[in-house]
Amino acid sequence: MKYNPLNMELLEELQLLLEIPVKYDQETLERYSKDETAELQAVIPEVVIFPLDTKEVSEVMKFANSHLIPVTPRGAGTGLSGGAVPVFHGIVMSLEKMNRILEFDAGNMMITVEPGVITGEIQKLADRHGLVYGGDPCSSESSSIGGNIAENAGGNKVMKYGPTGYHVYGLEVVLPSGEVTSLGGKMIKDVSGLDLIHLMVGSEGTLGIVTKITLRLLPKPKYSVALLVPFPDIDTAIAAVPKLMTGAGVVPTSLEFMDGSSIKAACSFLNIEFPYSDAGAHLIIEVEGSSKDSVFEDYVKLGESAIEAGGLEAFVADNRNTREKLWKARKSIAEALASVSPVHCMEDVSVPMANIPELIKTSEEIALNRNLEMIAFGHAGDGNVHVTFIKGDLDDSIWNETLPQALNELYSKTTELGGCISGEHGIGLKRKKYLASITDKAQLDLIRGIKKAFDPNYILNPGKIVDI
Ligand SMILES: Cc1cc2nc3c(=O)[nH]c(=O)nc-3n(C[C@H](O)[C@H](O)[C@H](O)COP(=O)(O)OP(=O)(O)OC[C@H]3O[C@@H](n4cnc5c(N)ncnc54)[C@H](O)[C@@H]3O)c2cc1C
């Protein structure tokens, strides 16, 4: 695909469409040239723009479509698959200034927001009204709701509430042509036409730009308790995941896994101590409910099942302070890792829950055979594990040669185990070549056909998911 560069004349035309000045100073261009994907190269855009409303987004898309200029939408830049990296330079469109809460509709338990709102703000606002927003990625304090929708972000409460897409009821979308369309609304049921909302969710900014979002909120459970269960080793902890749920007959809100190295990294990063900090692995299990008694009954059953499955002890965090401390440690693992090992590759392979032990075993073998360090943590309850390969002291050339081999093997084993190569971070740029190698032609053709129907000139976030 051949794109046009933004010459002086086009730049002036673009500026006339926007209230905030178009930025092209080196510092801004560099800041918007990458996301949080540690191992991807930055790509410098030609300009960065900050639209303030749907009209500006739409005008820019009409301009870009008619002049064949690539546009890369961007939320908060916390992505872990390179989705916001501008592969063909062009325009980076940051939605960060479209960050207003448009309506809080307590009666319908719905909230309507702009895409640049930080997810944690939605969680806090809902909480103040006795409601809950069920999306909870570990990056909730830094990622935007627009980015969460584009990636169908998962997180810590997927077992009970499902991923981001489960909460999305209405979307306003600017198409690559600049046309604006409204999908869904506040209806709980809607089968009028195709389910385009859930085609947009997870489309990684390749089909349209989300400019308004209506999310469903739920009643806030009155009580919640978290358990911290240390295990002697990773295998026992991982094998306990399905056992403890079937044993207790309870599906918890969260069931998170951290291996010994992740715990150590988080504790040293936060300067805190964990009980059994030398344990091989820990599980965090959270339950919520409307009465103290039902929550008590559930966590006792889960704690007993966990110990039967090999847990060393079950620590109960039943007040806000201790629960927050646990979650802070869990949520800081990625940051802790980045501070000690800036070059690493964090994966988010996803398999049916009962196959996690096999996945971890294979990942350990893959790392061992190639002298790579590996740590693992993640959303074990939904089969989504962050297997992370670490460069450590390896030479750059060995790391660059070894990593793709390790990923190829990891992805093919994941597929054999009935899983997929990304459970929540997306394909983006990082996994594009691997998706092509494990997906059948019929499906790749469908993805390409859908992209073409939305974006015949291939100007919106080109270079992502599949090659055209
Ligand atoms: C410390 C840390 C912890 C994380 N934990 C989790 C986790 O628990 N679960 C999880 O799922 N992810 C997690 N992530 C990954 C990341 O936070 C999510 O993918 C998040 O959804 C990205 O949101 P963002 O606003 O930063 O989007 P960006 O990174 O800016 O963009 C991501 C993608 O969305 C597109 N996009 C952004 N806004 C729009 C829009 N308005 N319309 C259309 N497309 C758009 C971009 O083009 C890009 O393809 C974590 C990341 C970090 C750094």
The ligand as a Tripos MOL2 file, in Angstrom:
@<TRIPOS>MOLECULE
LIG
   53    58     1     0     0
SMALL
NO_CHARGES

@<TRIPOS>ATOM
      1 C1          1.1330   -2.9260   33.8380 C.3       1 LIG1
      2 C2          0.1490   -3.4090   32.8040 C.ar      1 LIG1
      3 C3         -0.8490   -4.2840   33.1820 C.ar      1 LIG1
      4 C4         -1.7790   -4.7390   32.2330 C.ar      1 LIG1
      5 N1         -2.7750   -5.5840   32.6330 N.ar      1 LIG1
      6 C5         -3.6890   -6.0030   31.7480 C.ar      1 LIG1
      7 C6         -4.7370   -6.9000   32.1440 C.ar      1 LIG1
      8 O1         -4.8320   -7.3110   33.2980 O.2       1 LIG1
      9 N2         -5.6250   -7.2840   31.2050 N.ar      1 LIG1
     10 C7         -5.5470   -6.8380   29.9210 C.ar      1 LIG1
     11 O2         -6.4010   -7.2100   29.1010 O.2       1 LIG1
     12 N3         -4.5660   -6.0150   29.5080 N.ar      1 LIG1
     13 C8         -3.6450   -5.5680   30.3830 C.ar      1 LIG1
     14 N4         -2.6440   -4.7180   29.9780 N.ar      1 LIG1
     15 C9         -2.5740   -4.2980   28.5650 C.3       1 LIG1
     16 C10        -3.2610   -2.9340   28.2660 C.3       1 LIG1
     17 O3         -3.3850   -2.1360   29.4230 O.3       1 LIG1
     18 C11        -4.6320   -3.1700   27.6580 C.3       1 LIG1
     19 O4         -4.5070   -3.7840   26.4010 O.3       1 LIG1
     20 C12        -5.4750   -1.8980   27.4870 C.3       1 LIG1
     21 O5         -6.7590   -2.2670   27.0610 O.3       1 LIG1
     22 C13        -4.8850   -0.8880   26.5130 C.3       1 LIG1
     23 O6         -5.5610    0.3330   26.6910 O.3       1 LIG1
     24 P1         -4.8880    1.7110   26.2430 P.3       1 LIG1
     25 O7         -5.8510    2.8010   26.5110 O.co2     1 LIG1
     26 O8         -3.5690    1.8750   26.8820 O.co2     1 LIG1
     27 O9         -4.7620    1.4770   24.6900 O.3       1 LIG1
     28 P2         -3.5420    1.6910   23.6820 P.3       1 LIG1
     29 O10        -2.3710    0.8780   24.1070 O.co2     1 LIG1
     30 O11        -3.3220    3.1280   23.4790 O.co2     1 LIG1
     31 O12        -4.1610    1.0700   22.3750 O.3       1 LIG1
     32 C14        -4.4850   -0.2870   22.2980 C.3       1 LIG1
     33 C15        -5.2330   -0.5630   21.0010 C.3       1 LIG1
     34 O13        -6.4870    0.0810   21.0450 O.3       1 LIG1
     35 C16        -6.6710    0.9070   19.9040 C.3       1 LIG1
     36 N5         -7.4940    2.0340   20.3640 N.ar      1 LIG1
     37 C17        -7.2780    2.8250   21.4300 C.ar      1 LIG1
     38 N6         -8.2950    3.6820   21.5830 N.ar      1 LIG1
     39 C18        -9.1770    3.4240   20.6010 C.ar      1 LIG1
     40 C19       -10.4370    3.9670   20.2190 C.ar      1 LIG1
     41 N7        -11.0100    4.9570   20.8830 N.pl3     1 LIG1
     42 N8        -11.0540    3.4430   19.1360 N.ar      1 LIG1
     43 C20       -10.5090    2.4260   18.4370 C.ar      1 LIG1
     44 N9         -9.3270    1.8800   18.7510 N.ar      1 LIG1
     45 C21        -8.6710    2.3670   19.8260 C.ar      1 LIG1
     46 C22        -5.2730    1.2470   19.4470 C.3       1 LIG1
     47 O14        -5.2370    1.5360   18.0650 O.3       1 LIG1
     48 C23        -4.5350   -0.0310   19.7640 C.3       1 LIG1
     49 O15        -4.7010   -0.9570   18.7200 O.3       1 LIG1
     50 C24        -1.6900   -4.2790   30.8880 C.ar      1 LIG1
     51 C25        -0.6740   -3.3980   30.5240 C.ar      1 LIG1
     52 C26         0.2450   -2.9600   31.4540 C.ar      1 LIG1
     53 C27         1.3060   -2.0090   31.0170 C.3       1 LIG1
@<TRIPOS>BOND
     1     1     2 1
     2     2     3 ar
     3     2    52 ar
     4     3     4 ar
     5     4     5 ar
     6     4    50 ar
     7     5     6 ar
     8     6     7 ar
     9     6    13 1
    10     7     8 2
    11     7     9 ar
    12     9    10 ar
    13    10    11 2
    14    10    12 ar
    15    12    13 ar
    16    13    14 ar
    17    14    15 1
    18    14    50 ar
    19    15    16 1
    20    16    17 1
    21    16    18 1
    22    18    19 1
    23    18    20 1
    24    20    21 1
    25    20    22 1
    26    22    23 1
    27    23    24 1
    28    24    25 2
    29    24    26 1
    30    24    27 1
    31    27    28 1
    32    28    29 2
    33    28    30 1
    34    28    31 1
    35    31    32 1
    36    32    33 1
    37    33    34 1
    38    33    48 1
    39    34    35 1
    40    35    36 1
    41    35    46 1
    42    36    37 ar
    43    36    45 ar
    44    37    38 ar
    45    38    39 ar
    46    39    40 ar
    47    39    45 ar
    48    40    41 1
    49    40    42 ar
    50    42    43 ar
    51    43    44 ar
    52    44    45 ar
    53    46    47 1
    54    46    48 1
    55    48    49 1
    56    50    51 ar
    57    51    52 ar
    58    52    53 1
@<TRIPOS>SUBSTRUCTURE
     1 LIG1         1 GROUP 0 **** ****
